[in-house]
Amino acid sequence: MTERTGALARDAVTEAAASPPTGDALEDGAVTARLEEAARPGVMAMPSRPTGQGLLAWLRWAWRTLTSMRTAVLLLLALALAAVPGSLLPQRGVAFDPGAVTRFLADNPVLGPWLDRLGFFEVYSSSWFAAIYMLLMVSMTGCVLPRAARLWQSARAEPPRAPTNLARLDEHRRGNVTAEPAQVLEVAASHLRARRFRVVVDETSVRAEKGYLREVGNLVFHLSLLVLLFGVAIGSLFGFEGRVIVVEGASFTNTRLQYDEFTPGPLTDAESLTPFSFTLEDFTAEFEMSGPQRGSARDFQAEVTVLRTPGGVAEEDTIAVNHPLQVDGTKVFLTGHGYAPVVSVRDGRGQTVFTGPVVFVPFDGNLSSEGVIKVPDAQPTQLGFEGFFLPTASVDPAAGPRSLYPDLVDPQLLLTAYTGDLGLADGAPQSVFRLDKTDLTQVTSGDQPFARALVPGESMTLPDGQGTLTFESVSRFANFQIAHDPGKEIALAAAVALLLGLTVSLAVRRRRIWIRVTAAREGGASTIEAATYALTRRGPVPDELSSVLAAVPGAEPAATDASPHDRED
Amino acid sequence: MPTPTFLAELSDRLIYSAIAVYALAMLTYACQAARRSPAVAHDVRQMEHVAAGAHTGRNASSPPRTVVDRATTEGAATQRLERIAAALTMLAFVLHLAGVLTRGLAAGRAPWGNMYEFTAAATLAATAAYLAFLRRQPVRDLGVWILALVTLCLGLAVTVLYTPAGDLVPALNSYWLVIHVAAAIIAGGVFTVGAAATGLYLLRRRADARDTSGQATRGYAGRLPAGATLERVAHTAHLFAFPVWTFAVLAGAIWAEDSWGRYWGWDPKETWAFITWVLYAAYLHAQSTAGWRGRKAAWLALAGYAAFLFNFVGVNLFITGLHSYAGV
């Protein structure tokens, strides 16, 4: 059949022929046609300024500019750049460290407020970030929908007529055939049909096209981005996210008031949350015992008893990292843990005025924790305690009290005491993790602040009989994140469609093949010409043309013409 | 059954051996690039131009078959060096692969649970992508650059990032670790080939633009494959890697939903994955936009690769976020 030059030589041809790279290639008809095909309507003809007068002309120009590929590229670039500051600056409601923005503002009193005004601490919900992606979505829709219309038309239309000069196309073969032209065409057509080409046979030629799926994939990909955005919007409008700390033995009921932190969407019905509740029965944590990663967490588990409906049957369940509890559409995730020393406090009168676990917040990997104990019922004066809980205690002369290991090896509670007014009476909300020291006096012994380190079972008595605190035992607490996102199924479906569409649109090559037979003059052999033309930037499918020609009866080997745009793949 | 300690030590030795062989392969590629003398390259290109001229001429009925066999012109010595370099790369790849596998066996899990392991696996993917391309595409000129990067990264991995084999923090204890990170590693490997081809494309293109005399371009850039060839290699690589990267990001989102209760939270790692994705998307669009094709599109692809690298190095080392447990 037709001969193929050696791969090495072809390589040389390709390289040389295509050099210089784009300069003359752009002027060439075939490539320009491909660009037109790949680009959207209006790109090539896009006027650089409005044509004609009046608002309508201006609007038409604006729409064309917005939906042009060039604008899409610029918007994508802008989107990438706009996303950068959010990863470098602390973000409200994003960072896992909620105090980061406040600290940054305190550290940068000049720059901070300006950045805040411009939305740099809420980049991903800022108006300028939204403006970029909304414009991008509009641009994309304005481009993709007309393209879909053209796909619909071209899928119903026949493959176009063969160009006069087939040699200009991506791959071109010419040879002689002895068989009847009509028979040759019919064989070629059925060969192409078997390969699922759309085929039309006319008097002298076969025209075929394949790879419409590429356009479908492209369309699905772009439209599923819109659906994805819709799913995200549903989630952030109707969903919520909340955090709660639960100590061993305590319960949580899914109502807004029980959350330590609750972030609803603008349209969330916060009064009718899924009515479930659970009790944290036991929390276990395992840590690496030895080696360089000593102290690294290895396993966390929260054993819970769940009531999926009020008054329902209690079920035992385990919540672990990567293993959330799911009740209807609400998921409960285990995100952290720590220690809650159980203390009891007797006041100056000798009455027990407080008993129970107090959450101490961990601040390093070995669970060194800090916290406060507030005893508003103490008489004659209210009592407050502040200090550290260390699961494996040590006091570093430089760094102060630090835990050496996250598990309970040598638990100690280090406290100082305050007397006076805790400031709870005026009704102003205050943190349970901090003492408001405006009306408090630190208890002293001699001229030093009164401070004690307690092991479980130990007590400390304040000077002058102001009260006694007993460190009874240690409980653990777990941090739970509870989330409900009604848009996530939509988002997931969109993501699957997006991936499928993208893969199809990048993998499938849309291409056309033309076979033309010129009837013999006065008894000689007929001439057969075959050419393929890729409508995508990747070249034609290798050997596809050869296989058509190999199927044609009575063909003789003849010249191969690798055209300048031959790209092997 | 060998003990985990033995396997971990074996893995370390295999990785060290791989580094040595990679370095040799890189030097061999460098010698090969240097040995192709400018004069020879000049001749080749002139003859290619002759051949190409015959083809671009529309008189296609009798195209002269005088295409130069580059190999004979370039000399047997250069060709031998090239074969040695490829063989050394293969050898280093096998050692590297064995090192990664034994590491996984030693730890009893997917061998990409910390930054050291991720670096070892990602560089393995880069070499694999290079070798896969070498079979079908004219990418041997990329070899010296890709191997330089692989050698450098592996060197940093064993010196700076090294972590002994061990268990994972609970958050990583999920089959999504295998899926999500493997996809990111594969995409990263192929993006590396794409970035190397793009970089050389820009070099070659600049050299072509300077050379207005019509003479063959001299120097290193002049001996590279033609701009269009490099661009095509880069395009093929990006076309493959982009959907894989998309999958990695989506799988990460699904895992995040299961682990942290939200599928997207603008954690720094997520943000930079998004930036990488958007930049490569911009590249793919630019490739079919008049005025952006070629140079500008190439810069977008390089920006995408820079974002990918930053996501791995910068975000792990300089920014705290939920992914920090994957750190050193």
Interface residues (C-beta under 8 A of the other chain):
Chain A: T5 L8 A9 R10 D11 A12 V13 T14 E15 A16 A17 A18 S19 P20 P21 T22 A25 L26 L35 A38 A39 V43 M44 M69 R70 A72 V73 L76 L77 L79 A80 A83 V84 G86 S87 L88 Q91 V94 A95 F96 D97 V123 Y124 N165 A167 R168 H172 R174 V232 E241 E288 G291 P292 Q293 S296 A297 R298 D299 F300 A320 V321 N322 P324 K331 F333 T335 Q481 I482 A483 D485 K488 A491 L492 A495 L498 L499 L502 T503 L506 R537 R538 A559 D561 A562 S563 P564 R567 D569
Chain B: V44 R45 E48 H49 A51 A52 H55 T56 R58 A60 S61 S62 P63 R65 V67 V68 D69 R70 A71 P138 T163 P164 G166 D167 V169 P170 A171 N173 S174 W176 R205 D208 P225 A226 G227 A228 T229 E231 R232 H235 T236 L239 F242 P243 T246 F247 L250 A253 I254 E257 D258 S259 W260 G261 R262 Y263 W264 G265 W266 D267 P268 T271 W272 F274 I275 V278 L279 A281 A282 H285 A286 Q287 S288 T289 A290 G291 W292 R293 G294 L300 A303 A307 V315 I319 T320 G321 L322
